[in-house]
Amino acid sequence: MAESERSGSLSGLTEREAQEFHKYFMQGFLYFLVLTLIAHTLVWFWRPWF
């Protein structure tokens, strides 16, 4: 039964595993995005010409 669940997926993940991976990937991406926006803002305040 597990083989039939995974047979349609190129990644080899089940639908539930793929959704869980997507959730954590998006959380990590958003944390990274917020961190880079804060860093860019701080550099802009420090040296607006940079």
N, C-alpha and C positions, 0 to 999 in steps of 0.2 A: 504494500500500500504506500509506503514512503517513497518508493521509486516512481510510482505513478504521479504523486504530488510534485516531484521535482523535475519530471520529464519535460514540462512545458517551459521551464525557465532557463534562460541562457546563463544566469549567474549561479544556478544550482541552489538558490534559496527558495524556501516556501514563501507564499504570499505574506504570512504573518512575520516571518524573519525579515523579509524585504521591507515591510512597513516599519518594523522596529529599527532596522539599520537606517532607514530614511529619517526617522524621528531624531536619532542621535546625531546623524550627519548634519541635519539642518540646525540643531541646537549648537553644535560646534561651529558651524559656519556663522551663525548669528553672533555668537560670543566673539569670534575672530573679527567680524565686521564692526562690532561695537568697540572693541579694543583698538582697531586701526583708526576709526573715526575719532576716538579720544586722543590717540597719539598725534594724528594730523592736526587736530585743533590745538593741542598744546604746542606743537612746533610752530603753528601759524601765529599764536600769541607771542611766542618767544622771538621769532624772526619772520615778520610778515612777508618779507621779500624772498624767503627761502623757497 
